[in-house]
Amino acid sequence: MLKIHTLERIWRKYISWRPQYYKKVYISQRYLENYRDIIDKTDELKNLRFKKRYTFSIADKDTAVITFQDIFVNQCYRISDPAHKEVIVDIGANIGLFSLYALFKAPQAKIFAIEANPFTFQILKKNVEENLLMGKIEVHNLAIYSKQEKVKIFCHKISGWSSLFNVGNLQKGAIQNIEAMPLSMFCKHHGIKKIDYLKMDCEDAEYDIVLRDANFFNIPIMEISMEVNKSPVNAQGCFSDLIGCLCSHYRSVSIRGKGQFVIVSCRRLKSSE
């Protein structure tokens, strides 16, 4: 028994993590010039210098590292059949990393990047403008919500934790009033007749966006990938409500990940078949 425990400790300490680590290194160096700053989480990480000559400023190191790894390394928001994507909507765009990933995968698409946190939005806007991406990525400082109204957003120093809902220690951060509107209204204002791919990472607001906007599915959304908190504190609805709603509209609904936060992906919209 002692020998087995010793082998398990050796496996965990020296071997089990290596495949994932080398995958992270391999993919990071494919995209980034300063990939070592991401791998080692160095204090020198002030921006992400992509090999395609794009340089993205970051809001904070923690969010930049996690978001890059989620999007580029782990492909949490994998885009199926990217050659046929014409309109991509990025809700919770943060500094624009998914929008850039989408541009790499579907260069023919028009991308709408929507970020509610006004501080993070300024960095998103800077990244798009300084990299001359205005013709491909359209940025909006806006909260997607079930109603058109002014709402409060709790802005955490770690930009990825900012939320419309006061959870954890968000009340200790800055509170900003911003414009909000339903996704259906946003699409109407911008002449969007169909969304080919919708990505959402909006810190519990996904429940309100999907379940409380009566017109959410009026515009065809061909594919959805969203991060979902399975145990939301303030959201209107529960995880089973959300999954049930999505299953009523899509023939394929998959859940990836373990624990409280998972990625829910929806494909094959029933009304389009």
Kinemage of the C-alpha trace (Angstrom):
@kinemage 1
@onewidth
@group {chain A} dominant
@subgroup {mainchain}
@vectorlist {calphas} color= white
{ca met a 1} P 0.000 0.000 0.000
{ca leu a 2} L 2.853 2.402 0.853
{ca lys a 3} L 4.429 1.755 -2.529
{ca ile a 4} L 1.126 2.592 -4.295
{ca his a 5} L 0.780 5.863 -2.380
{ca thr a 6} L 4.382 6.754 -3.222
{ca leu a 7} L 3.769 6.135 -6.922
{ca glu a 8} L 0.603 8.257 -6.792
{ca arg a 9} L 2.523 11.149 -5.222
{ca ile a 10} L 5.247 10.891 -7.859
{ca trp a 11} L 2.584 10.803 -10.591
{ca arg a 12} L 0.814 13.911 -9.294
{ca lys a 13} L 3.976 15.881 -8.536
{ca tyr a 14} L 6.149 15.118 -11.536
{ca ile a 15} L 4.096 13.618 -14.381
{ca ser a 16} L 0.308 14.182 -14.443
{ca trp a 17} L 0.477 17.945 -15.087
{ca arg a 18} L 3.006 17.785 -17.914
{ca pro a 19} L 0.724 17.082 -20.927
{ca gln a 20} L -1.508 20.050 -20.076
{ca tyr a 21} L 1.510 22.252 -19.394
{ca tyr a 22} L 3.178 21.434 -22.708
{ca lys a 23} L -0.111 21.933 -24.532
{ca lys a 24} L -0.354 25.388 -22.946
{ca val a 25} L 3.206 26.244 -23.979
{ca tyr a 26} L 2.749 24.920 -27.526
{ca ile a 27} L -0.479 26.791 -28.245
{ca ser a 28} L 0.602 29.986 -26.467
{ca gln a 29} L 3.799 30.250 -28.499
{ca arg a 30} L 1.785 29.729 -31.704
{ca tyr a 31} L -0.157 32.916 -31.010
{ca leu a 32} L 2.031 35.148 -28.851
{ca glu a 33} L 5.478 36.679 -29.048
{ca asn a 34} L 5.528 37.156 -25.272
{ca tyr a 35} L 4.007 33.777 -24.483
{ca arg a 36} L 6.411 33.218 -21.571
{ca asp a 37} L 4.780 36.108 -19.717
{ca ile a 38} L 1.472 34.223 -19.909
{ca ile a 39} L 2.956 30.849 -18.974
{ca asp a 40} L 4.931 32.222 -16.019
{ca lys a 41} L 2.399 34.951 -15.099
{ca thr a 42} L 5.238 37.446 -14.846
{ca asp a 43} L 4.932 40.986 -13.524
{ca glu a 44} L 6.143 42.108 -16.959
{ca leu a 45} L 2.808 41.090 -18.473
{ca lys a 46} L 1.452 44.497 -19.541
{ca asn a 47} L 0.057 43.477 -22.929
{ca leu a 48} L -0.391 40.515 -25.260
{ca arg a 49} L 1.764 40.724 -28.373
{ca phe a 50} L 0.264 38.481 -31.027
{ca lys a 51} L 2.395 37.123 -33.850
{ca lys a 52} L -0.057 38.535 -36.376
{ca arg a 53} L 1.166 41.978 -35.271
{ca tyr a 54} L -1.709 42.782 -32.968
{ca thr a 55} L -0.874 44.139 -29.507
{ca phe a 56} L -3.646 44.093 -26.908
{ca ser a 57} L -3.395 46.059 -23.679
{ca ile a 58} L -4.744 44.260 -20.615
{ca ala a 59} L -6.981 45.390 -17.763
{ca asp a 60} L -5.333 43.160 -15.147
{ca lys a 61} L -2.926 40.244 -15.238
{ca asp a 62} L -5.199 37.647 -13.614
{ca thr a 63} L -8.041 38.145 -16.091
{ca ala a 64} L -5.659 38.299 -19.056
{ca val a 65} L -3.992 34.976 -18.181
{ca ile a 66} L -7.230 33.115 -17.469
{ca thr a 67} L -9.091 34.540 -20.458
{ca phe a 68} L -6.282 33.840 -22.934
{ca gln a 69} L -6.000 30.256 -21.724
{ca asp a 70} L -9.767 29.693 -21.787
{ca ile a 71} L -10.186 31.089 -25.303
{ca phe a 72} L -6.988 30.227 -27.170
{ca val a 73} L -5.573 27.211 -25.309
{ca asn a 74} L -8.676 25.394 -24.068
{ca gln a 75} L -10.984 26.719 -26.820
{ca cys a 76} L -13.917 27.031 -24.416
{ca tyr a 77} L -15.809 28.996 -27.084
{ca arg a 78} L -15.052 26.768 -30.035
{ca ile a 79} L -16.649 28.019 -33.276
{ca ser a 80} L -18.015 25.247 -35.487
{ca asp a 81} L -17.900 25.723 -39.249
{ca pro a 82} L -16.291 29.206 -38.983
{ca ala a 83} L -16.182 29.739 -42.766
{ca his a 84} L -19.972 30.239 -42.748
{ca lys a 85} L -20.159 32.695 -39.849
{ca glu a 86} L -21.225 36.189 -40.936
{ca val a 87} L -22.354 37.791 -37.648
{ca ile a 88} L -20.720 37.048 -34.288
{ca val a 89} L -21.840 38.712 -31.051
{ca asp a 90} L -19.500 38.794 -28.049
{ca ile a 91} L -21.364 39.631 -24.808
{ca gly a 92} L -18.926 40.252 -21.981
{ca ala a 93} L -16.115 41.084 -24.387
{ca asn a 94} L -13.722 42.310 -21.661
{ca ile a 95} L -10.598 43.553 -23.529
{ca gly a 96} L -11.589 41.799 -26.772
{ca leu a 97} L -9.705 38.499 -26.719
{ca phe a 98} L -12.626 36.377 -27.885
{ca ser a 99} L -13.436 38.934 -30.590
{ca leu a 100} L -9.845 38.643 -31.828
{ca tyr a 101} L -10.021 34.844 -31.669
{ca ala a 102} L -13.255 34.981 -33.677
{ca leu a 103} L -11.552 37.231 -36.214
{ca phe a 104} L -8.709 34.722 -36.582
{ca lys a 105} L -11.186 31.863 -37.112
{ca ala a 106} L -13.807 33.710 -39.195
{ca pro a 107} L -12.094 36.687 -40.876
{ca gln a 108} L -15.150 37.289 -43.076
{ca ala a 109} L -17.466 37.871 -40.094
{ca lys a 110} L -18.713 41.135 -38.606
{ca ile a 111} L -18.120 41.014 -34.848
{ca phe a 112} L -20.073 43.000 -32.249
{ca ala a 113} L -18.092 43.272 -28.995
{ca ile a 114} L -20.252 44.340 -26.034
{ca glu a 115} L -18.667 45.212 -22.671
{ca ala a 116} L -20.573 46.665 -19.715
{ca asn a 117} L -17.702 47.701 -17.412
{ca pro a 118} L -16.866 51.264 -18.552
{ca phe a 119} L -13.243 51.009 -17.371
{ca thr a 120} L -12.619 47.748 -19.216
{ca phe a 121} L -14.507 49.083 -22.230
{ca gln a 122} L -11.934 51.853 -22.663
{ca ile a 123} L -9.219 49.194 -23.004
{ca leu a 124} L -11.380 47.197 -25.429
{ca lys a 125} L -11.920 50.313 -27.533
{ca lys a 126} L -8.203 51.137 -27.435
{ca asn a 127} L -7.288 47.610 -28.551
{ca val a 128} L -9.674 47.731 -31.489
{ca glu a 129} L -8.666 51.231 -32.588
{ca glu a 130} L -4.892 50.888 -32.157
{ca asn a 131} L -4.886 47.615 -34.096
{ca leu a 132} L -7.045 49.151 -36.870
{ca leu a 133} L -9.837 46.611 -36.387
{ca met a 134} L -12.765 49.066 -36.446
{ca gly a 135} L -14.036 47.703 -39.757
{ca lys a 136} L -14.229 44.167 -38.378
{ca ile a 137} L -15.000 44.584 -34.663
{ca glu a 138} L -17.673 47.051 -33.558
{ca val a 139} L -17.506 47.923 -29.849
{ca his a 140} L -20.362 48.918 -27.522
{ca asn a 141} L -20.280 50.024 -23.869
{ca leu a 142} L -23.570 48.461 -22.891
{ca ala a 143} L -25.145 45.874 -20.615
{ca ile a 144} L -27.289 43.272 -22.317
{ca tyr a 145} L -30.236 42.795 -19.997
{ca ser a 146} L -33.943 41.907 -20.091
{ca lys a 147} L -35.071 45.558 -20.009
{ca gln a 148} L -34.085 48.860 -21.553
{ca glu a 149} L -33.067 50.982 -18.585
{ca lys a 150} L -30.147 52.344 -16.600
{ca val a 151} L -28.542 49.667 -14.431
{ca lys a 152} L -25.732 49.539 -11.896
{ca ile a 153} L -22.604 47.537 -12.563
{ca phe a 154} L -20.247 46.559 -9.778
{ca cys a 155} L -16.704 46.997 -11.116
{ca his a 156} L -14.092 44.789 -9.466
{ca lys a 157} L -10.351 45.465 -9.744
{ca ile a 158} L -10.165 42.041 -11.418
{ca ser a 159} L -12.122 42.964 -14.512
{ca gly a 160} L -13.374 39.441 -15.146
{ca trp a 161} L -15.333 39.542 -11.891
{ca ser a 162} L -17.375 42.667 -12.643
{ca ser a 163} L -21.112 42.008 -12.640
{ca leu a 164} L -24.588 43.514 -12.692
{ca phe a 165} L -25.171 41.550 -9.490
{ca asn a 166} L -23.681 42.352 -6.111
{ca val a 167} L -21.971 39.056 -5.298
{ca gly a 168} L -18.924 38.333 -3.155
{ca asn a 169} L -16.960 41.487 -2.421
{ca leu a 170} L -18.124 43.442 -5.463
{ca gln a 171} L -19.777 46.065 -3.272
{ca lys a 172} L -16.248 47.167 -2.327
{ca gly a 173} L -15.512 48.122 -5.932
{ca ala a 174} L -16.672 51.086 -7.990
{ca ile a 175} L -20.352 51.254 -8.896
{ca gln a 176} L -21.228 52.700 -12.304
{ca asn a 177} L -24.573 53.453 -13.956
{ca ile a 178} L -24.739 52.252 -17.555
{ca glu a 179} L -27.263 51.786 -20.327
{ca ala a 180} L -28.865 48.372 -20.695
{ca met a 181} L -31.132 46.762 -23.257
{ca pro a 182} L -32.293 43.284 -24.351
{ca leu a 183} L -30.311 41.474 -27.025
{ca ser a 184} L -33.415 41.486 -29.246
{ca met a 185} L -33.513 45.299 -29.077
{ca phe a 186} L -29.769 45.575 -29.728
{ca cys a 187} L -30.181 43.479 -32.867
{ca lys a 188} L -33.084 45.639 -34.042
{ca his a 189} L -31.084 48.844 -33.519
{ca his a 190} L -28.142 47.496 -35.509
{ca gly a 191} L -30.033 45.760 -38.294
{ca ile a 192} L -28.996 42.249 -37.251
{ca lys a 193} L -31.375 39.707 -38.788
{ca lys a 194} L -29.484 36.589 -37.704
{ca ile a 195} L -26.669 35.787 -35.272
{ca asp a 196} L -24.414 32.999 -36.487
{ca tyr a 197} L -22.519 32.702 -33.205
{ca leu a 198} L -23.284 34.173 -29.779
{ca lys a 199} L -20.704 34.061 -26.999
{ca met a 200} L -21.682 35.077 -23.466
{ca asp a 201} L -19.499 35.508 -20.400
{ca cys a 202} L -21.432 37.901 -18.215
{ca glu a 203} L -21.225 36.808 -14.563
{ca asp a 204} L -24.748 35.460 -13.853
{ca ala a 205} L -26.535 37.878 -16.232
{ca glu a 206} L -26.947 34.990 -18.713
{ca tyr a 207} L -30.071 33.892 -16.812
{ca asp a 208} L -31.721 37.290 -17.134
{ca ile a 209} L -30.652 37.684 -20.774
{ca val a 210} L -32.102 34.353 -21.925
{ca leu a 211} L -35.025 33.698 -19.579
{ca arg a 212} L -36.516 37.169 -19.108
{ca asp a 213} L -36.290 38.611 -22.628
{ca ala a 214} L -39.523 37.416 -24.244
{ca asn a 215} L -38.092 38.227 -27.680
{ca phe a 216} L -34.683 36.593 -27.195
{ca phe a 217} L -35.315 33.861 -29.772
{ca asn a 218} L -37.198 36.051 -32.274
{ca ile a 219} L -33.927 36.586 -34.138
{ca pro a 220} L -32.339 33.261 -35.161
{ca ile a 221} L -29.227 32.492 -33.105
{ca met a 222} L -27.601 29.596 -34.883
{ca glu a 223} L -25.010 28.736 -32.228
{ca ile a 224} L -24.495 29.754 -28.597
{ca ser a 225} L -21.586 29.224 -26.214
{ca met a 226} L -21.843 30.696 -22.741
{ca glu a 227} L -20.201 30.420 -19.380
{ca val a 228} L -22.883 29.589 -16.824
{ca asn a 229} L -22.813 29.728 -13.045
{ca lys a 230} L -24.777 26.652 -11.953
{ca ser a 231} L -25.498 28.218 -8.549
{ca pro a 232} L -26.309 31.890 -9.203
{ca val a 233} L -27.016 34.050 -6.157
{ca asn a 234} L -29.191 36.810 -7.595
{ca ala a 235} L -30.199 35.549 -11.021
{ca gln a 236} L -33.872 35.194 -11.966
{ca gly a 237} L -34.042 31.461 -12.582
{ca cys a 238} L -32.024 28.342 -11.876
{ca phe a 239} L -29.712 26.132 -13.918
{ca ser a 240} L -32.416 23.618 -14.795
{ca asp a 241} L -34.683 26.442 -16.026
{ca leu a 242} L -31.949 27.722 -18.309
{ca ile a 243} L -31.037 24.300 -19.708
{ca gly a 244} L -34.713 23.447 -20.209
{ca cys a 245} L -35.281 26.666 -22.140
{ca leu a 246} L -32.254 26.051 -24.356
{ca cys a 247} L -33.264 22.427 -24.996
{ca ser a 248} L -36.682 23.615 -26.144
{ca his a 249} L -34.993 25.640 -28.909
{ca tyr a 250} L -31.906 23.577 -29.846
{ca arg a 251} L -31.477 19.954 -30.799
{ca ser a 252} L -27.948 19.853 -29.378
{ca val a 253} L -27.200 21.290 -25.923
{ca ser a 254} L -23.933 20.200 -24.304
{ca ile a 255} L -22.342 21.040 -20.952
{ca arg a 256} L -18.565 21.040 -20.588
{ca gly a 257} L -16.596 21.385 -17.380
{ca lys a 258} L -16.989 20.378 -13.764
{ca gly a 259} L -17.855 22.382 -10.701
{ca gln a 260} L -19.849 25.569 -10.351
{ca phe a 261} L -18.917 27.208 -13.668
{ca val a 262} L -19.478 25.334 -16.923
{ca ile a 263} L -19.621 26.080 -20.634
{ca val a 264} L -23.012 25.462 -22.224
{ca ser a 265} L -22.995 25.115 -26.017
{ca cys a 266} L -26.103 25.051 -28.215
{ca arg a 267} L -26.294 24.047 -31.869
{ca arg a 268} L -28.923 23.050 -34.448
{ca leu a 269} L -31.654 25.606 -33.849
{ca lys a 270} L -34.963 23.759 -34.163
{ca ser a 271} L -36.794 26.523 -35.994
{ca ser a 272} L -34.185 26.590 -38.767
{ca glu a 273} L -34.464 22.909 -39.663
